[in-house]
Amino acid sequence: MAVDSFETGHDEQHTGLPRPTGLLDVLSVAAVALDTRGRIVFWTPQAEDLFGYSSEEALGKHAARLLIHPEHLQAVVGLFTEVLETGRGWAGTFPVRHKDGGSRLTEFRTMRLLDDLGDVYALGIAADHTLLQRVETDLALCEQLINQSPIGLALLDPDLKYLLVNPALERIDGVPAEDHIGRRLRETLPFPDVDTVESALRQVLTTGTPLLDQYHVGRPSADPGHEHAWSLSFYRLEDPGGRVLGAAASVVDVTERHRAAAEADRARRRLALIADASARVGTALDVEQTAHELAEIAAPALADVVAVDILDSALSCRMRRRDSGPELFRAVALKAAHPTVALRAADSPGDLAAYEGDRLVSLCVHTGRPVMVRHVGPQDLPRIARDAAAGALLAQAGVHSYLAVPLIAHGEVLGALDLKRTRNPAPFDEDDVVLAMELAGRAAVAIDNARWFQSVRNTALTLQRSLLPEHSAHHTGLELASRYQPAQATSEVGGDWYDVITLAGDKTALVVGDVMGNGIDAAATMGRLRTATCAYADLDLDPGAVLQHLDKITCDLEHYIVTCVYAAYDPRTGRCSIANAGHMPPALARPGAAPRLLDLPTAAPLGVGGVRFETTTVALRPGDVLVLYTDGLVETRQHPIDDRLNALLDLLDEPDRPLEETCDILLHGLRHPDDHDDVALLVARAL
């Protein structure tokens, strides 16, 4: 065997080709060949690095004398002879003498070689024992870290096929480790956005820039019924020469953090919903509006279809019987978060519906407790829907979860909040029950207040209207029209009134007054004053004297203050005598002239006591229109009173129009549906 044929290592270092890389290069494994006499016939550059001798110094030398300490010589010769004679290789660690005189513990692998001529050689593969031990330790450590890590780890080739996965990743995606190898990433990852993941990985392979902590959510095959979350990080793998080997991926299961964050977000949204409900539910003392506000809040935040049903007995303020029989509900509000046939299955607002005791909504009001069906099946629909046709519509709409909670105020069940889910995939749970009960409880108090105020309002309005006069068929020399309009923005009426009283000598008294306050007390006080006014008017007193007597009566009515205008018209003379007790000035519209307010001494309201009321006489010509009204017609919270009085006069620009039309024009032009005061209006035309 020629020595020159073995000395190739030095030449390759100068060829300009890329230097090979890999584990052998890291270990710097040396190769040495000996002939049967023990002389060195092959010496690699790595051997020079390991032992310190150049090829010129080593080739042809007796290896044992060059590299072995004398005390180990006999043992080495024995091993060498055994390898050549038996052909059995030897492996082990042996101290070798370095050129610098020191000793190097070296890892050896020795074997017998035969060339094509039949000559025998001994080949020794050697590496520094300390370096090899460190590499072995590193590899063992890496293997243990990979296998025992709770983080899922995978190595992928440049085509994104698996080369290696650890047990943690096997647990995460539910696919055995051996089934990963050779498969692509998209075949195992449970992410719906796997295209995005692969695109990100390819970007990492191209740029070399790691991509860290990418958040992904999916349902693994090992637990398809629950949503899991993972944090993914990607790194490019390169060898020491810069060649791209593939990519490493780490997968951290952050499901608990994801669920905690989702629950925290859900709690924040619930608190926001409750805060929103506090501001938006119960803005008016009106049952229908409050129920509508509750439905608007609950859809879609809590349910896809929301209905608010009130017991008919609660609306009429009657005691509800305490049994488990049928219940009569009035549908008050209905709201859907999106178009759905489920609306056709519900009772329309305003409808009355009787539900048997076995229906879930009846069970809800009977027990005063929530009724929840997490997963609605065909067997549940007959207890939810009003009839079979409605049940079919609910099934068609995809109703899959149902919840009814009672509307309870001051211990009384008023009705139920009915909730259904169709598009929202999550079934109702206990947290939804708590939220629905909170919303229902707040709304129930507002509904309870509204129904009682409406009841009181209806009673007061009935009393008020019963006390207002019916116009007689004829009043000499006058044409009359009147209106009474209660306040629309509150649940109570006030004490506004008007009256037309026939006096002796074909004269007529016109009265408009306003009792400060509202409700039944104000209406009752108005009735007493109207009766007293009729009695004093019968005495044929002048208007100032009538107000004087009414003032004394009002002083005896505790805290009441009353404004009033009293006018007496004599058709024979065409003169109208008027006195004013703190009231708005009457308006006079005369053909051919601009409408104006009568300039009357105002005096103090009735009930102040000790006030003198003056009487002023105004001539009324045929066609003149006198307008008496209460302050609710002109006073607002947003406009100066002078502007409103000018607006009143502008609407009286045609005195010859029909008086009924004049009343409608004044109310339509000056009143707003939400005005907070009632109005009494009396219009008279001289004939």
DAKAHU-V195832 format. One record per helix or strand of 3 or more residues. SS is the DSSP state (A for helix, B for strand). FROM is the first residue (numbers start at 0). LEN is the number of residues. If there is no record, write none. Layout:
<<SS/FROM/LEN> <SS/FROM/LEN>>
//
This chain:
<<A/3/3> <A/8/4> <A/22/5> <B/29/5> <B/38/5> <A/44/7> <A/54/4> <A/62/5> <A/69/17> <B/89/8> <B/102/12> <B/119/9> <A/128/20> <B/151/5> <B/160/5> <A/166/7> <A/176/4> <A/184/3> <A/193/14> <B/210/8> <A/220/3> <B/227/11> <B/243/10> <A/254/26> <A/286/12> <B/304/7> <A/311/4> <B/326/10> <A/340/5> <B/351/4> <A/359/8> <B/370/3> <A/377/7> <A/387/10> <B/400/9> <B/411/10> <A/429/38> <B/477/8> <B/493/9> <A/503/3> <B/507/11> <A/519/18> <A/542/13> <B/561/9> <B/574/7> <B/586/3> <B/615/4> <B/624/5> <A/630/3> <A/640/10> <A/658/12> <B/678/8>>
//
